[in-house]
Amino acid sequence: MKENLVLGIFSAMPLVLLFVVRQFLRRNRRKPGTRRMIRLIVGNTLIGLFMLSVTVLGGELYYRFFYDETDSFGLTKVTTRWFDRHFQFNASRFRDNIEYHATRLKDRRQVTFVGDSFTVGHGVKNVDGRFANRIRTSRPELDIHVAARCGWDTGAQLDFLYRAAESGYEVDAVVLVYCLNDVADIIPEWQAVANRIYEAPQPGFFVQHSFLLNTLYYRLRSLREPDIGNYYSFVRQGYTGTLWQYHRERMLAMRDIVESMGGTFMVVTFPFLHASNTEYAYRNQHDQIDLLWKELNVPHLDLLPVFEPYSSDTVVVSPYDAHPNEFAHELAEAAILEFLDTQLFSDDGE
């Protein structure tokens, strides 16, 4: 494996440089001082290279064997390994530790959460730490399904609902877990941005196969490339003009397909959690979405007020991953549970 080759090279470098430093010091210790300054510079350079090689080896060992975190866009090797370690899929090809059934159970209300990486639990190591599974634990009388995948936008979610209807999947309550960037797939500029982010030329051999260098490369790239650093600013375009009208039609189609399946359609909206340290810049989009659901007579829970009291560093996975952490999922669980209790059981007197 190429990663093992890189680790072997990084492991050998300190030994090689240590041998070179010892040989240099042994041969130059008692030589006359006419070239003392040159020997001093060379010696210090060799010692510096040795210390650097030790640091690089330590960093490689840390990021390869101990560091276990994600980045927002899933670009780094450590994120790929994180998914391999912590994602378990059921027979329906969704991340979960239980199997789903196409036919509704007679003795329990069924809630199907449809969403993207926020719903999947991107960055949450234990699947039972995400809000949907926490609700399943808190309310065993509910049959919780999680139809979500990283990268799903409104188009993909609508396609899933159409396919579910065609396959005979029975629904009860369907909760769309909406994120403001779900509109991105219809923004013309987004495809070019996605291509620049995900289809950029591969970096060199060592960056591709070193966990340390790969992590540093993409962190530097996120700072230098506005497409990565300012990705969320693109979504505002989807809430204006003809794009918004088309997006509104897709939302209406989601409601209609669920109702045609005999289900009740509801929506929960997550804010951009990374933006909570400053004046929240997407409040108008939240108001616009809320107004849409009121017009369509769809029950809607906006989680912005839930997260507003908290700084972003307390609710995101890490400085490099803007997805909700376990504490954020806990906050979402409490709010969504109250919402579900009101919508599902208020008519039953419970």
MARDO-216586 format. One record per residue: residue number from 1; residue in one letter; x, y, z of N, C-alpha, C in turn. Coordinates in steps of 0.2 Angstrom, whole numbers, plus 2048, in hexadecimal, padded with zeros to 3 digits. Layout:
N
> nr;rest;nx;ny;nz;cax;cay;caz;cx;cy;cz
> NUM;A;X;Y;Z;X;Y;Z;X;Y;Z
...
//
This chain:
350
> nr;rest;nx;ny;nz;cax;cay;caz;cx;cy;cz
> 1;M;804;7FA;800;800;800;800;804;806;800
> 2;K;802;80B;7FC;807;811;7FB;807;815;802
> 3;E;802;815;806;802;818;80C;808;815;811
> 4;N;809;80F;810;80E;80B;814;815;80D;812
> 5;L;815;80E;80B;81C;810;808;81E;817;80B
> 6;V;819;81C;80B;81A;823;80D;81C;822;814
> 7;L;818;81E;818;81A;81E;81F;821;81B;820
> 8;G;823;816;81C;82A;813;81D;82F;819;81B
> 9;I;82E;81D;816;832;822;814;833;827;81A
> 10;F;82D;829;81D;82D;82E;822;831;82B;828
> 11;S;830;824;829;833;821;82F;83B;820;82E
> 12;A;83D;81F;828;844;81F;826;848;825;827
> 13;M;845;82B;825;848;831;824;84C;833;82B
> 14;P;848;833;831;84C;835;837;852;831;838
> 15;L;852;82A;836;858;826;838;85D;828;833
> 16;V;85C;829;82D;861;82B;828;864;831;82A
> 17;L;860;836;82B;862;83D;82D;866;83D;833
> 18;L;864;839;838;868;838;83E;86F;835;83D
> 19;F;86F;830;839;876;82D;837;87A;833;833
> 20;V;877;836;82F;87B;83C;82B;87D;841;830
> 21;V;879;843;835;87B;848;83A;881;845;83E
> 22;R;881;83F;840;886;83C;844;88D;83C;840
> 23;Q;88C;83A;83A;892;839;836;895;840;835
> 24;F;891;845;834;893;84C;832;897;84F;839
> 25;L;894;84E;83E;897;850;845;89D;84D;846
> 26;R;89D;846;845;8A3;843;847;8A9;845;842
> 27;R;8A8;846;83C;8AD;848;837;8AF;84F;838
> 28;N;8AB;853;83A;8AD;85B;83A;8AE;85D;841
> 29;R;8AE;859;846;8AF;85C;84D;8B5;85F;84E
> 30;R;8BB;85C;84C;8C2;85F;84E;8C5;862;848
> 31;K;8C1;864;842;8C5;867;83D;8C6;86E;83E
> 32;P;8CB;871;83A;8CD;878;83B;8C7;87C;83A
> 33;G;8C7;883;83C;8C2;887;83C;8C1;88B;836
> 34;T;8C5;88A;831;8C4;88F;82B;8BE;88E;828
> 35;R;8BA;889;828;8B3;888;825;8AE;887;82B
> 36;R;8B0;889;830;8AB;888;836;8A4;88A;835
> 37;M;8A3;890;832;89C;893;831;899;88E;82C
> 38;I;89C;88C;827;898;887;822;896;881;825
> 39;R;89B;87E;829;899;878;82D;894;879;832
> 40;L;894;87F;835;88E;880;83A;887;880;836
> 41;I;887;884;830;881;884;82D;87F;87D;82A
> 42;V;884;87A;827;882;873;825;87F;86E;82B
> 43;G;883;86F;830;881;86B;836;87A;86D;839
> 44;N;879;873;839;872;875;83C;86D;873;837
> 45;T;86E;874;830;869;872;82B;868;86A;82C
> 46;L;86D;866;82D;86B;85F;82E;867;85E;834
> 47;I;869;861;839;865;860;840;85E;862;83F
> 48;G;85D;868;83B;856;86A;83A;852;865;836
> 49;L;856;863;831;852;85E;82D;850;857;831
> 50;F;855;855;835;853;850;839;84D;851;83E
> 51;M;84D;857;841;848;859;845;841;859;841
> 52;L;842;85C;83B;83C;85C;837;839;855;835
> 53;S;83E;851;833;83C;84A;832;838;846;837
> 54;V;83B;848;83E;838;845;843;831;848;844
> 55;T;830;84E;843;829;851;844;824;84F;83E
> 56;V;827;84E;838;823;84B;833;821;844;834
> 57;L;825;840;837;823;839;839;81E;839;83E
> 58;G;81F;83D;843;81A;83E;849;813;840;846
> 59;G;813;845;842;80D;847;83F;80A;842;83B
> 60;E;80E;83E;837;80B;839;833;808;833;837
> 61;L;80B;831;83D;809;82C;841;802;82F;844
> 62;Y;802;835;846;7FC;838;84A;7F6;838;845
> 63;Y;7F7;83A;83F;7F1;83B;83A;7EF;834;838
> 64;R;7F4;830;837;7F2;829;835;7EF;825;83A
> 65;F;7F1;825;840;7EF;820;845;7EB;823;84B
> 66;F;7EB;829;84C;7E7;82C;852;7E2;831;850
> 67;Y;7E4;835;84B;7DF;83B;849;7D9;837;846
> 68;D;7D3;839;848;7CD;836;846;7C7;83B;845
> 69;E;7C8;840;840;7C3;845;83F;7C2;846;838
> 70;T;7BD;84B;837;7BB;84C;830;7BC;853;82E
> 71;D;7BB;854;827;7BB;85B;824;7B4;85C;821
> 72;S;7B2;862;820;7AB;863;81D;7AA;860;817
> 73;F;7AF;860;812;7AE;85E;80B;7B0;857;80A
> 74;G;7B3;853;80F;7B5;84C;80E;7BB;84C;809
> 75;L;7BF;851;80A;7C5;851;805;7CB;84D;807
> 76;T;7CC;84C;80E;7D2;84A;810;7D2;842;811
> 77;K;7D8;83F;811;7D9;838;812;7D6;836;819
> 78;V;7D7;83A;81E;7D5;839;825;7CD;838;825
> 79;T;7CA;83D;821;7C3;83C;821;7C0;836;81D
> 80;T;7C4;834;818;7C2;82E;815;7C3;828;819
> 81;R;7C8;828;81D;7C9;822;822;7C4;823;827
> 82;W;7C2;829;82A;7BD;82A;82F;7B6;826;82C
> 83;F;7B4;828;826;7AE;824;823;7AF;81D;823
> 84;D;7B5;81A;822;7B6;813;822;7B5;810;829
> 85;R;7B7;814;82E;7B7;812;834;7B0;812;838
> 86;H;7AC;817;836;7A6;819;83A;7A0;818;836
> 87;F;7A0;817;830;799;816;82C;798;80F;82B
> 88;Q;792;80D;82E;78F;807;82D;788;808;829
> 89;F;787;804;824;781;804;820;77D;7FE;821
> 90;N;776;800;821;772;7FA;821;770;7F8;81A
> 91;A;76B;7F3;819;76A;7F0;813;767;7F6;80E
> 92;S;764;7FB;811;761;800;80D;766;805;80A
> 93;R;76D;804;80C;772;808;80A;772;80F;80D
> 94;F;76F;80F;813;770;815;817;774;814;81E
> 95;R;777;819;820;77B;818;826;776;817;82C
> 96;D;776;811;82F;772;810;835;774;809;838
> 97;N;772;808;83E;774;801;841;76E;7FD;842
> 98;I;768;7FE;83E;762;7FA;83E;760;7FA;837
> 99;E;75C;7F5;835;759;7F4;82F;752;7F7;82E
> 100;Y;751;7FA;828;74A;7FD;827;746;7F8;824
> 101;H;73F;7F9;824;73A;7F5;820;736;7F9;81C
> 102;A;734;7F6;817;730;7FA;812;729;7FB;814
> 103;T;726;7F7;818;71F;7F7;81B;71F;7FA;822
> 104;R;71B;7FE;823;71A;802;829;718;7FD;82F
> 105;L;71B;7FD;835;719;7F9;83A;712;7FC;83D
> 106;K;70E;7F7;83F;707;7F9;841;707;7FC;848
> 107;D;70C;7FB;84C;70B;7FD;853;710;803;855
> 108;R;713;806;850;717;80C;851;717;811;84B
> 109;R;717;817;84D;718;81D;848;71F;81D;845
> 110;Q;71F;81D;83E;725;81D;83B;727;824;839
> 111;V;72D;826;83A;730;82D;838;736;82B;834
> 112;T;736;82E;82E;73B;82D;829;73F;834;828
> 113;F;745;835;82A;749;83B;829;74C;83B;823
> 114;V;74B;840;81E;74E;840;818;753;846;818
> 115;G;75A;845;817;75E;84A;817;765;849;814
> 116;D;76A;84D;816;771;84D;813;775;84B;819
> 117;S;77B;84E;819;781;84C;81D;77F;84E;824
> 118;F;77B;853;825;779;855;82C;775;84F;82F
> 119;T;771;84C;82B;76D;847;82E;770;840;82E
> 120;V;775;83F;82A;779;839;82A;77D;839;830
> 121;G;780;83F;833;784;83F;838;78B;83F;836
> 122;H;78D;843;831;794;844;82F;798;847;835
> 123;G;79D;844;837;7A1;846;83C;79F;843;843
> 124;V;79A;840;843;797;83D;849;799;835;849
> 125;K;79E;833;84D;7A1;82C;84D;79C;827;84E
> 126;N;798;828;854;793;823;856;78C;825;853
> 127;V;78A;820;84E;783;822;84B;77E;823;850
> 128;D;77E;821;856;779;822;85B;779;829;85E
> 129;G;77F;82C;85C;77F;833;85E;77C;838;85A
> 130;R;779;837;854;776;83C;850;76F;83C;852
> 131;F;76C;842;850;765;843;853;760;83E;852
> 132;A;760;83B;84C;75B;836;84A;75B;830;84E
> 133;N;761;82D;84F;762;828;854;761;829;85B
> 134;R;762;82F;85D;761;831;864;759;831;865
> 135;I;755;834;860;74E;834;860;74C;82D;861
> 136;R;74F;828;85D;74D;821;85D;74D;81E;864
> 137;T;753;820;867;754;81E;86E;74F;821;873
> 138;S;74E;827;872;749;82B;877;742;829;876
> 139;R;740;827;870;739;826;86E;739;81F;86B
> 140;P;73A;819;86F;739;813;86C;733;811;868
> 141;E;72E;815;86A;727;814;866;727;817;85F
> 142;L;72C;81A;85D;72D;81C;856;732;818;852
> 143;D;730;817;84C;734;813;848;738;818;843
> 144;I;73E;819;845;742;81E;842;746;81B;83C
> 145;H;745;81E;836;749;81D;830;74D;823;82E
> 146;V;753;822;82B;758;828;82A;75A;827;822
> 147;A;756;82A;81E;758;82A;817;75C;830;815
> 148;A;762;82F;816;767;835;815;76D;833;813
> 149;R;771;837;80E;777;836;80C;77B;83C;80C
> 150;C;782;83C;80D;786;842;80C;786;844;805
> 151;G;785;84B;804;785;84D;7FE;77E;84E;7FB
> 152;W;779;84B;7FE;772;84B;7FB;770;853;7FB
> 153;D;76D;855;7F6;769;85B;7F6;762;85A;7F4
> 154;T;75E;85F;7F3;757;85F;7F2;756;85A;7EC
> 155;G;759;85B;7E7;758;856;7E1;759;84F;7E2
> 156;A;75E;84D;7E6;75F;846;7E8;75A;844;7ED
> 157;Q;758;848;7F1;753;846;7F6;74C;845;7F3
> 158;L;74A;84A;7EE;744;849;7EA;744;842;7E6
> 159;D;74A;841;7E3;74B;83A;7E0;74A;834;7E4
> 160;F;74C;835;7EA;74B;82F;7EF;744;82E;7F0
> 161;L;740;834;7F1;739;833;7F3;735;830;7ED
> 162;Y;737;832;7E7;734;82F;7E1;735;828;7E1
> 163;R;73B;826;7E2;73D;81F;7E2;73A;81B;7E7
> 164;A;739;81E;7ED;736;81B;7F3;72F;819;7F1
> 165;A;72C;81E;7EE;725;81D;7ED;724;817;7E7
> 166;E;728;817;7E3;728;812;7DD;729;80B;7E0
> 167;S;72D;80B;7E5;72F;804;7E8;72A;802;7ED
> 168;G;725;806;7EF;720;803;7F4;722;805;7FB
> 169;Y;727;809;7FC;729;80B;803;724;80E;806
> 170;E;721;80C;80C;71C;80F;810;71E;814;814
> 171;V;71B;81A;815;71D;820;819;718;822;81E
> 172;D;71A;825;823;715;828;828;717;82F;828
> 173;A;71C;831;82C;71E;838;82C;725;838;829
> 174;V;725;83D;824;72C;83E;821;72E;845;823
> 175;V;734;845;826;737;84B;828;73D;84D;824
> 176;L;73C;852;820;742;855;81C;746;859;820
> 177;V;74D;856;821;752;85A;825;755;85F;820
> 178;Y;753;865;820;756;86A;81B;75C;86E;81D
> 179;C;760;86E;819;766;873;81A;766;878;814
> 180;L;768;87E;815;768;883;810;76B;882;80A
> 181;N;771;87E;80A;774;87C;804;771;876;800
> 182;D;76B;874;802;768;86F;7FE;766;871;7F7
> 183;V;766;878;7F7;764;87B;7F0;76A;87B;7EB
> 184;A;770;879;7EE;776;87B;7EA;776;877;7E3
> 185;D;772;872;7E2;773;86E;7DC;76F;871;7D6
> 186;I;76C;877;7D7;769;87A;7D2;76C;881;7D1
> 187;I;771;883;7D4;775;889;7D4;77A;888;7CE
> 188;P;77A;88B;7C9;77F;88A;7C3;786;88A;7C5
> 189;E;788;88F;7C9;78F;890;7CB;791;88A;7D0
> 190;W;78C;886;7D3;78E;881;7D8;792;87B;7D4
> 191;Q;790;87A;7CE;793;874;7CB;79A;876;7C9
> 192;A;79C;87C;7C7;7A3;87E;7C6;7A7;87E;7CD
> 193;V;7A3;880;7D2;7A7;880;7D8;7A8;879;7DB
> 194;A;7A3;874;7DA;7A4;86D;7DC;7AA;86A;7D8
> 195;N;7AA;86C;7D1;7AF;869;7CD;7B6;86B;7D0
> 196;R;7B7;872;7D2;7BD;874;7D4;7BF;871;7DB
> 197;I;7BA;870;7DF;7BC;86D;7E5;7BD;865;7E5
> 198;Y;7B9;862;7E1;7BA;85A;7E1;7BE;857;7DB
> 199;E;7BE;85B;7D6;7C2;859;7D0;7C8;85C;7CE
> 200;A;7CB;85F;7D3;7D2;863;7D2;7D7;85D;7D1
> 201;P;7DC;85F;7CE;7E2;85A;7CC;7E4;857;7D3
> 202;Q;7E6;851;7D3;7E8;84E;7D9;7EF;851;7DB
> 203;P;7F0;852;7E1;7F7;854;7E3;7FC;84F;7E2
> 204;G;802;850;7E4;808;84B;7E3;807;845;7E7
> 205;F;80C;840;7E6;80C;83A;7E9;80C;83A;7F1
> 206;F;810;83E;7F3;810;83E;7FB;80A;841;7FE
> 207;V;807;846;7FB;801;849;7FD;7FB;845;7FD
> 208;Q;7FB;841;7F7;7F6;83C;7F6;7F6;836;7FC
> 209;H;7FC;834;7FE;7FD;82E;801;7FF;82F;808
> 210;S;801;835;80A;803;837;811;7FD;83A;815
> 211;F;7FB;837;81B;7F5;83A;81E;7F7;841;821
> 212;L;7FD;842;823;7FF;849;825;7FF;84E;820
> 213;L;802;84D;81A;803;852;815;7FC;853;812
> 214;N;7F8;84D;811;7F2;84E;80E;7ED;853;812
> 215;T;7ED;852;819;7E9;856;81D;7EB;85D;81D
> 216;L;7F2;85E;81D;7F5;865;81D;7F3;868;816
> 217;Y;7F4;865;811;7F2;867;80A;7EB;86A;809
> 218;Y;7E6;866;80C;7DF;868;80B;7DD;86D;810
> 219;R;7E0;86E;815;7DF;873;81A;7E2;87A;817
> 220;L;7E7;879;814;7EA;87F;811;7E6;881;80B
> 221;R;7E4;87C;807;7E0;87E;801;7D9;881;803
> 222;S;7D6;87F;809;7D0;882;80B;7D0;889;80D
> 223;L;7D6;88B;80F;7D8;892;811;7D9;896;80B
> 224;R;7DC;893;806;7DE;897;800;7D9;897;7FB
> 225;E;7D4;892;7FA;7CF;892;7F5;7C9;894;7F7
> 226;P;7C6;89A;7F5;7C0;89C;7F7;7BA;898;7F5
> 227;D;7BA;893;7F0;7B5;88E;7EF;7B4;88A;7F5
> 228;I;7B9;888;7F9;7B8;884;7FF;7B7;888;805
> 229;G;7BB;88E;806;7BA;892;80C;7B3;895;80C
> 230;N;7B1;897;806;7AA;89B;805;7A5;898;802
> 231;Y;7A5;891;802;7A0;88D;7FF;799;88F;800
> 232;Y;797;890;807;790;891;809;78D;898;806
> 233;S;792;89D;804;78F;8A3;801;78B;8A2;7FB
> 234;F;78D;89C;7F7;78A;89B;7F1;782;89A;7F2
> 235;V;780;897;7F7;779;895;7F8;774;89A;7F7
> 236;R;776;8A0;7F9;771;8A6;7F9;76E;8A7;7F2
> 237;Q;772;8A5;7ED;76F;8A6;7E6;769;8A1;7E5
> 238;G;769;89C;7E8;763;897;7E7;75D;899;7EA
> 239;Y;75D;89F;7EE;757;8A1;7F1;755;8A8;7EE
> 240;T;756;8A9;7E7;754;8AF;7E4;752;8AD;7DD
> 241;G;74D;8B1;7DA;74B;8B0;7D3;749;8AA;7D1
> 242;T;74A;8A8;7CB;748;8A2;7C8;74A;89B;7CC
> 243;L;750;89C;7CE;753;896;7D2;74F;895;7D8
> 244;W;74D;89A;7DC;748;899;7E1;741;896;7DF
> 245;Q;73F;898;7DA;738;896;7D8;739;88E;7D6
> 246;Y;73E;88C;7D3;73F;885;7D1;740;881;7D7
> 247;H;744;884;7DC;745;880;7E2;73F;880;7E6
> 248;R;73A;885;7E6;734;884;7E9;730;87F;7E6
> 249;E;730;87E;7E0;72C;879;7DC;72E;872;7DF
> 250;R;735;871;7E0;738;86B;7E2;735;869;7E9
> 251;M;735;86E;7ED;733;86E;7F4;72B;86B;7F4
> 252;L;727;86F;7F0;720;86D;7EF;720;866;7ED
> 253;A;724;864;7E8;724;85D;7E6;725;858;7EB
> 254;M;72A;859;7F0;72B;855;7F5;725;854;7FA
> 255;R;722;85A;7FB;71C;859;7FF;717;855;7FC
> 256;D;716;856;7F6;711;852;7F2;712;84B;7F1
> 257;I;718;849;7F0;71A;842;7EF;719;83E;7F6
> 258;V;71B;842;7FC;71A;83E;802;712;83E;804
> 259;E;70E;843;802;707;843;804;704;83D;7FF
> 260;S;706;83D;7F9;704;838;7F4;705;830;7F7
> 261;M;70A;830;7FB;70C;829;7FE;708;828;804
> 262;G;704;82D;806;700;82C;80C;704;82F;813
> 263;G;709;832;812;70D;835;817;70C;83C;819
> 264;T;70F;83E;81F;70E;845;821;715;848;820
> 265;F;716;84E;81C;71C;851;81B;71E;856;820
> 266;M;724;856;823;726;85B;827;72D;85D;826
> 267;V;72F;863;828;736;865;827;739;868;82D
> 268;V;740;866;82E;744;869;833;74A;86C;82F
> 269;T;74B;873;831;751;876;82D;757;878;832
> 270;F;75D;875;830;763;877;834;766;87D;831
> 271;P;769;881;836;76C;887;833;774;885;832
> 272;F;777;88A;82F;77E;889;82E;782;88A;835
> 273;L;784;884;838;787;885;83E;78D;889;83F
> 274;H;791;889;839;798;88C;83A;797;894;83A
> 275;A;791;896;838;790;89D;838;78D;8A0;83E
> 276;S;78D;89D;844;789;89F;84A;78E;8A3;84E
> 277;N;794;8A4;84D;798;8A8;851;797;8B0;84F
> 278;T;795;8B1;849;794;8B8;847;78D;8B9;845
> 279;E;78B;8BF;843;784;8C1;841;782;8BC;83C
> 280;Y;77D;8B8;83D;77B;8B2;839;779;8B5;832
> 281;A;77C;8B3;82D;77B;8B7;826;776;8B4;822
> 282;Y;772;8AE;824;76E;8AB;820;767;8AB;823
> 283;R;765;8B0;827;75F;8B0;82B;759;8B1;826
> 284;N;75B;8B5;821;755;8B6;81B;753;8B0;818
> 285;Q;758;8AC;817;757;8A5;814;752;8A1;818
> 286;H;754;8A1;81F;750;89D;823;748;8A0;823
> 287;D;748;8A7;823;741;8A9;823;73D;8A8;81C
> 288;Q;741;8A7;817;73E;8A6;811;73C;89E;810
> 289;I;740;89A;813;73E;893;814;738;892;818
> 290;D;738;895;81E;732;895;822;72C;897;81F
> 291;L;72C;89D;81C;726;89F;818;724;89A;813
> 292;L;728;897;80F;726;892;80A;722;88D;80E
> 293;W;725;88A;813;721;884;816;71B;886;819
> 294;K;71A;88C;81B;714;88F;81E;70F;88F;818
> 295;E;711;892;812;70D;892;80C;70B;88B;80A
> 296;L;70F;886;80B;70E;87F;808;70A;87B;80E
> 297;N;709;87E;814;705;87B;819;709;875;81C
> 298;V;710;876;81C;714;870;81E;717;872;825
> 299;P;717;86E;82A;71A;86F;831;721;870;830
> 300;H;724;875;833;72B;877;832;72E;879;839
> 301;L;734;876;83A;738;878;840;73E;87B;83E
> 302;D;740;881;840;746;884;83E;74A;884;844
> 303;L;750;881;843;755;880;849;759;886;84A
> 304;L;759;88B;846;75D;891;848;75C;893;84F
> 305;P;756;894;851;756;897;858;759;892;85D
> 306;V;759;88B;85C;75C;887;860;764;887;861
> 307;F;767;889;85B;76E;889;85B;771;890;85C
> 308;E;76D;895;85B;76F;89C;85C;773;89E;862
> 309;P;771;89B;868;775;89D;86E;77C;89A;86F
> 310;Y;77E;896;86A;784;892;86B;789;894;865
> 311;S;78F;895;867;794;897;863;796;891;85E
> 312;S;798;892;858;799;88D;853;79E;887;856
> 313;D;7A3;889;85A;7A8;884;85C;7A5;87F;861
> 314;T;79F;880;864;79C;87C;868;797;877;865
> 315;V;795;878;85E;790;874;85B;793;871;854
> 316;V;799;873;852;79B;870;84C;7A0;86A;84E
> 317;V;7A1;866;849;7A6;860;84A;7AD;862;84C
> 318;S;7B0;867;848;7B6;86A;849;7B7;870;845
> 319;P;7BD;874;846;7BE;87A;842;7BE;878;83B
> 320;Y;7BF;872;839;7C0;870;832;7BA;86C;82F
> 321;D;7B5;86B;834;7AE;868;832;7A8;86C;835
> 322;A;7A4;86F;830;79F;873;833;798;86F;834
> 323;H;799;868;834;793;864;835;791;864;83D
> 324;P;78B;863;83F;789;863;846;78D;85D;84A
> 325;N;790;85F;850;793;85A;854;78D;856;858
> 326;E;78F;852;85D;78B;84E;860;786;853;865
> 327;F;789;858;868;786;85C;86C;780;860;868
> 328;A;782;862;861;77D;865;85D;777;860;85B
> 329;H;779;85A;85A;774;855;859;76F;854;85F
> 330;E;772;854;865;76E;854;86B;769;85A;86C
> 331;L;76C;860;86A;767;866;86A;762;865;865
> 332;A;764;862;85F;75F;861;85A;75A;85C;85C
> 333;E;75C;857;85F;758;851;861;752;854;866
> 334;A;754;858;86B;74F;85B;86F;749;85F;86B
> 335;A;74C;863;867;747;867;863;743;863;85E
> 336;I;746;85E;85B;742;85A;856;73D;856;85A
> 337;L;73F;853;860;73A;84F;863;734;853;865
> 338;E;735;859;868;72F;85D;869;72B;85F;863
> 339;F;72E;860;85E;72B;861;857;727;85B;855
> 340;L;72A;855;856;726;84F;854;720;84E;858
> 341;D;722;84E;85F;71C;84D;864;716;852;862
> 342;T;717;858;860;712;85C;85F;70E;85A;858
> 343;Q;712;859;853;70F;857;84D;70C;850;84C
> 344;L;70F;84B;850;70D;844;84F;707;842;854
> 345;F;708;845;85A;704;843;860;6FF;848;862
> 346;S;6FF;84E;860;6FB;853;863;6F3;851;862
> 347;D;6F2;84F;85C;6EB;84D;85B;6E9;847;85E
> 348;D;6EE;843;861;6EC;83D;865;6EB;83E;86C
> 349;G;6ED;844;86E;6EC;846;875;6F2;844;879
> 350;E;6F8;842;876;6FD;840;87A;702;845;87B
//
